[in-house]
């Protein structure tokens, strides 16, 4: 998942990604 896709996903779903290693991250509410 790209950073842009992750940011868009955060906005549309109301959830955000906590980035750990580059594009790898964990879902948080």
C-alpha positions as CSV (number, residue, x, y, z in Angstrom):
1,X,0.0,0.0,0.0
2,X,1.4,3.4,-1.0
3,X,1.5,6.3,1.4
4,X,-1.1,8.1,-0.7
5,X,-3.4,5.1,-0.6
6,X,-2.9,4.8,3.1
7,X,-3.7,8.5,3.7
8,X,-6.8,8.2,1.4
9,X,-7.9,5.1,3.3
10,X,-7.5,6.9,6.6
11,X,-9.8,9.7,5.3
12,X,-12.4,7.5,3.8
13,X,-12.7,4.8,6.4
14,X,-12.0,6.9,9.5
15,X,-9.0,4.8,10.4
16,X,-5.3,5.7,10.3
17,X,-2.1,3.8,9.6
18,X,0.8,3.9,12.0
19,X,3.8,3.6,9.7
20,X,6.6,1.5,11.1
21,X,8.9,0.5,8.2
22,X,8.4,2.6,5.1
23,X,5.0,1.5,3.9
24,X,4.5,-1.2,6.4
25,X,2.2,-0.3,9.2
26,X,-0.6,-1.4,11.6
27,X,-4.2,-0.4,11.6
28,X,-5.4,1.7,14.5
29,X,-8.9,3.0,15.3
